[in-house]
Amino acid sequence: MIDAVDAVRVALMEVLIISVPILGAGLLIGLIISLFQAVTQIQEQTLSFVPKIVIMVLVSIFLINWIAIRMADFAREMFTGF
């Protein structure tokens, strides 16, 4: 039998594992765009906002199968017990 604290810990680790590729892509594209803005001295807020959203959505679409499998495995483990 698992404790509630263990269940929350495992759930948070799964959320972290699932979100890292999406957030990492946003971080990387944000860094690239920030460097581009610093070099060209273009200070437009939407220049960094829109590409980050587009890249993060594309990465999410690309990884949706992996995310669904991870979530199904997690749900199976939670209902059957560790």
C-alpha positions as CSV (number, residue, x, y, z in Angstrom):
1,M,0.0,0.0,0.0
2,I,1.4,3.4,-0.9
3,D,1.1,6.5,1.2
4,A,-0.5,9.7,0.0
5,V,2.9,11.5,0.2
6,D,4.5,8.8,-2.0
7,A,1.7,9.1,-4.5
8,V,2.1,12.9,-4.7
9,R,5.8,12.6,-5.0
10,V,5.5,10.1,-7.9
11,A,2.9,12.2,-9.6
12,L,5.1,15.3,-9.4
13,M,8.0,13.5,-10.8
14,E,5.9,12.3,-13.8
15,V,4.7,15.9,-14.4
16,L,8.3,17.0,-14.3
17,I,9.5,14.3,-16.7
18,I,6.6,15.0,-19.1
19,S,7.0,18.8,-19.0
20,V,10.8,19.0,-19.4
21,P,11.0,18.5,-23.2
22,I,8.3,21.1,-23.8
23,L,9.7,23.7,-21.4
24,G,13.2,23.0,-22.6
25,A,12.2,23.8,-26.2
26,G,10.6,27.0,-25.1
27,L,13.7,27.9,-23.1
28,L,16.0,27.2,-26.0
29,I,14.0,29.2,-28.6
30,G,13.7,32.0,-26.0
31,L,17.4,32.1,-25.6
32,I,18.0,32.1,-29.4
33,I,15.5,34.9,-29.9
34,S,16.9,36.9,-27.0
35,L,20.4,36.7,-28.6
36,F,18.9,37.7,-31.9
37,Q,17.2,40.7,-30.3
38,A,20.4,41.7,-28.5
39,V,22.4,41.6,-31.7
40,T,19.9,43.4,-33.8
41,Q,18.7,45.8,-31.0
42,I,15.1,44.9,-31.9
43,Q,13.1,45.1,-28.7
44,E,9.7,43.8,-29.7
45,Q,7.8,41.7,-27.1
46,T,5.8,39.6,-29.6
47,L,9.0,38.6,-31.4
48,S,9.9,36.4,-28.5
49,F,6.4,35.4,-27.4
50,V,4.9,34.0,-30.6
51,P,7.7,31.7,-31.7
52,K,8.0,30.2,-28.2
53,I,4.3,29.3,-28.2
54,V,4.5,27.9,-31.7
55,I,7.6,25.8,-30.9
56,M,6.1,24.5,-27.6
57,V,2.9,23.5,-29.4
58,L,4.8,21.8,-32.1
59,V,6.9,19.9,-29.6
60,S,3.7,19.0,-27.7
61,I,2.1,17.6,-30.9
62,F,5.3,15.7,-31.7
63,L,5.5,14.1,-28.2
64,I,1.8,13.5,-27.7
65,N,2.2,9.7,-28.2
66,W,5.0,9.5,-25.7
67,I,3.1,11.7,-23.2
68,A,0.0,9.5,-23.5
69,I,2.0,6.3,-22.9
70,R,3.7,7.8,-19.8
71,M,0.3,8.9,-18.4
72,A,-1.3,5.6,-19.1
73,D,1.5,3.7,-17.4
74,F,1.4,6.1,-14.5
75,A,-2.4,5.6,-14.1
76,R,-2.0,1.8,-14.3
77,E,0.7,1.9,-11.6
78,M,-1.5,4.1,-9.4
79,F,-4.5,1.8,-9.6
80,T,-2.6,-1.5,-9.3
81,G,-0.3,-0.2,-6.6
82,F,3.5,0.0,-6.8
